[in-house]
């Protein structure tokens, strides 16, 4: 049996949530939030792929509730294109990410994480973990 490790991204204009799978590719956990104003996001994702020893990336594609893609989805695909130029042999898996941030916010509320600032620090990486876990569960 072969296992594969994954990273996932919840790409936003201001922040990118990052999650990783375990070495068996079964469980997702939040990793970090990349502040796009302070960090070169493409370079940071490349560093994380190297640190985590993976070239398999799951990326949430934002869709509207009716399933159509708008400008934000285009921006995510543009970011994916930059990643593919930066990371040789990058394998991309796209996942519909409708409502993942809402789900992440609910989880944090249930965990008693209070305050907009505190939630903002973690909601994107929790959303990335939801995206990744959705992908991993679909593979089973």
C-alpha positions in Angstrom: 0.0 0.0 0.0 1.4 3.4 -0.9 0.7 6.6 1.0 0.8 10.1 -0.2 1.0 13.3 1.9 -0.9 16.4 0.9 -1.0 20.1 1.6 -4.2 22.1 1.0 -4.9 25.8 0.5 -7.8 28.1 1.2 -6.7 31.0 -1.0 -8.0 34.5 -0.2 -7.0 37.9 -1.3 -5.6 38.8 2.1 -4.7 35.4 3.7 -4.1 31.8 2.6 -5.0 29.0 5.0 -2.7 26.0 4.8 -3.4 22.5 6.1 -1.5 19.2 5.8 -2.3 15.6 5.9 -0.7 13.0 8.0 2.0 10.8 6.2 -0.7 8.2 5.4 -2.8 10.8 3.6 -5.9 10.1 5.8 -6.3 13.0 8.3 -6.1 16.7 7.8 -4.9 19.2 10.3 -4.5 23.0 10.2 -0.9 24.2 9.5 -0.6 28.0 9.2 -2.0 31.2 7.7 0.0 33.1 5.2 -0.5 36.8 5.3 -0.3 37.8 1.7 0.6 41.4 2.5 3.7 40.4 4.5 4.8 37.2 2.8 5.5 36.2 -0.8 2.8 33.5 -0.9 4.0 31.5 -3.8 7.5 31.2 -2.3 6.1 30.3 1.1 3.9 27.5 -0.4 6.9 26.2 -2.2 8.9 26.2 1.1 6.0 24.3 2.8 5.9 21.7 0.0 9.6 21.1 0.5 9.3 21.0 4.3 6.3 18.6 4.2 8.0 16.5 1.5 5.0 16.7 -0.9 4.2 18.0 -4.4 0.5 17.1 -4.0 -1.6 20.2 -3.4 -5.4 20.3 -2.8 -6.8 23.8 -3.5 -10.3 25.0 -2.7 -12.1 26.6 -5.6 -14.7 29.1 -4.5 -18.1 28.7 -6.2 -21.3 30.5 -5.7 -24.2 28.6 -4.1 -25.6 27.7 -7.6 -22.2 26.1 -8.5 -21.0 28.8 -10.9 -17.5 30.3 -10.7 -16.9 34.0 -10.4 -13.9 36.3 -10.3 -12.6 34.8 -7.0 -12.3 31.4 -8.7 -10.3 33.0 -11.5 -7.9 34.5 -9.0 -7.4 31.2 -7.3 -6.6 29.6 -10.7 -4.2 32.4 -11.4 -2.4 31.6 -8.1 -2.4 27.9 -9.0 -0.7 28.8 -12.3 2.0 30.7 -10.4 2.6 27.8 -8.1 2.9 25.4 -11.1 5.6 27.7 -12.5 7.5 27.8 -9.2 7.2 24.1 -8.1 8.3 21.5 -10.6 6.1 18.5 -10.9 3.3 20.0 -8.7 0.1 17.9 -8.7 -3.0 20.0 -8.2 -6.4 18.7 -7.0 -9.3 21.1 -7.0 -12.1 20.9 -4.4 -15.4 22.9 -4.3 -15.0 25.0 -1.2 -18.5 26.4 -0.9 -19.2 27.3 2.8 -15.8 26.0 4.2 -15.1 29.3 5.9 -18.6 29.3 7.3 -18.0 25.8 8.6 -14.6 26.7 10.1 -16.1 29.8 11.8 -18.8 27.5 13.4 -16.2 25.1 14.6 -14.2 27.9 16.2 -17.3 29.3 17.8 -18.2 25.8 19.2 -14.6 25.6 20.6 -15.2 29.0 22.3 -12.7 30.9 20.2 -14.0 34.4 20.7 -13.3 37.7 19.0 -12.9 38.6 15.3 -9.1 39.0 15.6 -8.6 35.6 17.3 -10.8 33.9 14.7 -9.1 35.6 11.8 -5.8 34.2 13.0 -7.0 30.6 12.6 -10.2 30.4 10.5 -8.4 30.2 7.2 -6.2 27.3 8.2 -9.2 25.5 9.7 -11.0 26.1 6.4 -8.0 24.6 4.5 -8.2 21.5 6.8 -11.9 21.1 6.0 -11.1 21.3 2.2 -8.3 18.7 2.7 -10.4 16.4 4.8 -13.2 16.6 2.2 -10.8 15.5 -0.5 -9.3 12.7 1.6 -12.7 11.4 2.5 -13.7 11.4 -1.2 -10.7 9.3 -2.0 -11.7 6.5 0.4 
